[in-house]
Structure formats: structure tokens, C-alpha cells
Amino acid sequence: CPLAFSKAMGEGSLSCLFLGVMEVAVHTTLFAVSALCSPVIRCCCGLGLGGCSPPELFSLRHKRWLYELVLRPLRAAWGLPCAGCVFCRIAAGETATVVLHNDGTAVVFDDIRPMAVRHLQVVPVRHIPSMWELTPPDLPLLQHMREVGLRVACRLLPGVEPSQVRLGFHSLPSVPHLHLHCLVLPLAGPTSALKHDPRVSPIFVPLEEVVQDLEHREIALRQSY
């Protein structure tokens, strides 16, 4: 992924490649800690010793903290976003990537490293660096991305029910352009779970959680007036 990202960037690719390697190192460390600690903490929670439930191990607040502390400064230090965002190029039809859907608002294509029966990426045409830059006015965009992802998944795999499709974002994205992971379950294996199962993943955020957070922020904003 870092190498593909670097090649797509062109100018400044060495900086992008180094950043990509650093991000993989951060992800790998988080996954290792998650794999080692989650079973123990889940056991403690089951015994009533942890004071929290498993889904709270990597709350949205903690994931935002990791992004602000680790990834945003890392990218800022290396001058990202690099010129020629790879997902912007795909949306513009400037790459060899097969686009499965393009309605001018969002595009859909297969993930380069599928982690499920079918693994799609739903990407807005408008450049948004990550889920953390979303604001309440973006709620219709998220709804559209959800509908498009489900529609394309069901078209590609007839008989698939919406309940079989997992939708979510990575709080520490490998590409600095918002992309919704659309995974037709089951996942491919333990490694996939560490990246795409919200019960154990330190970086996966279900779409519903992002939508709820934005809705709460919208309500709070209205009440402040």
C-alpha cells in the first residue's frame, strides 16, 4: 500500500513512501497491542473487573486522540497531502483502476487488498482528508455513500443482504482521502478482523458511529443558538 501510494503521487514520492512506511509501523504496533491485550481485557470485562465493555476499548474519542497525536502531525511534518491524491485521480478517471460506479458525487472500486468476500471502497469525488474533517452538513454525503456502497455490493453479489455488509472508516487512514470500506462478510481472517472488526480493531469505526457523532454535534450546534 505505501509503495502503490508513492507511485501514484509522482512528485515527492519518496516523502510519501517514507510516510506510508511510518503509518504501517504505527498500524502494526496498534494491531499487535490489540491482538495481545484485547482477549485479556475482554476476559476482565466479562468478570466485571474492567469497568468497561469491549466496544469501549477503542472508543471514537480514543481514535480521534490517536489521529490528532500521531497521524496528523506526521503528515504535516512531511508536507502532506502530496500532489496528485491517488483517490482524486481514480475519481477523475486518470488511472487504470476499474471504477464500478461513478455518479459525480461518489465513486466505487475494489480494494487493492480485499479483506472480505468482496471489499469495495466508496470514495467521495470531493477531496476530504479523513473522517475527522467531516461536519454535520456532510451527513447527506454519508447517506449517499452508504446507499451507493450497498447498491453496488448487492449488484455484484446477488442475494447479499444489507446485514451481510459492514460499512466503516479507518480512524488512521492509509490514504489521505475519505474512503468508506464496504465489506461483504465474512472477513478473510484474523488479520482482517484487526483492521475491520470494531470489536477488536483499534482503527475501524462503523459508519453508524460516525453518523451518530455528527448528528449529536448538529443538535448541540442548534441548541447553542
Buried (B, 14 or more C-beta within 10 A) or exposed (E): BBEBBBEBBEEBBEBBBBBBEBBEEBBEEBBEEBBEEBEEBBEEBEEEEBEEEBEEBBEBEEBBEBBEEBBBEBBEEBEBBBEBBBBBBBBEEEBEBEBBBBEEBBBBBBBEEBBBBBBBBBBBBEBBBBBBEBEBEBBEBBEBBBEBBBEBBBEBEEEBEEEBBBBBBBBBBBBBBBBBBBBBBEBBEEEBBBBBBBEBBBBBBBBEBBBEBBEEBBEEEEEEE
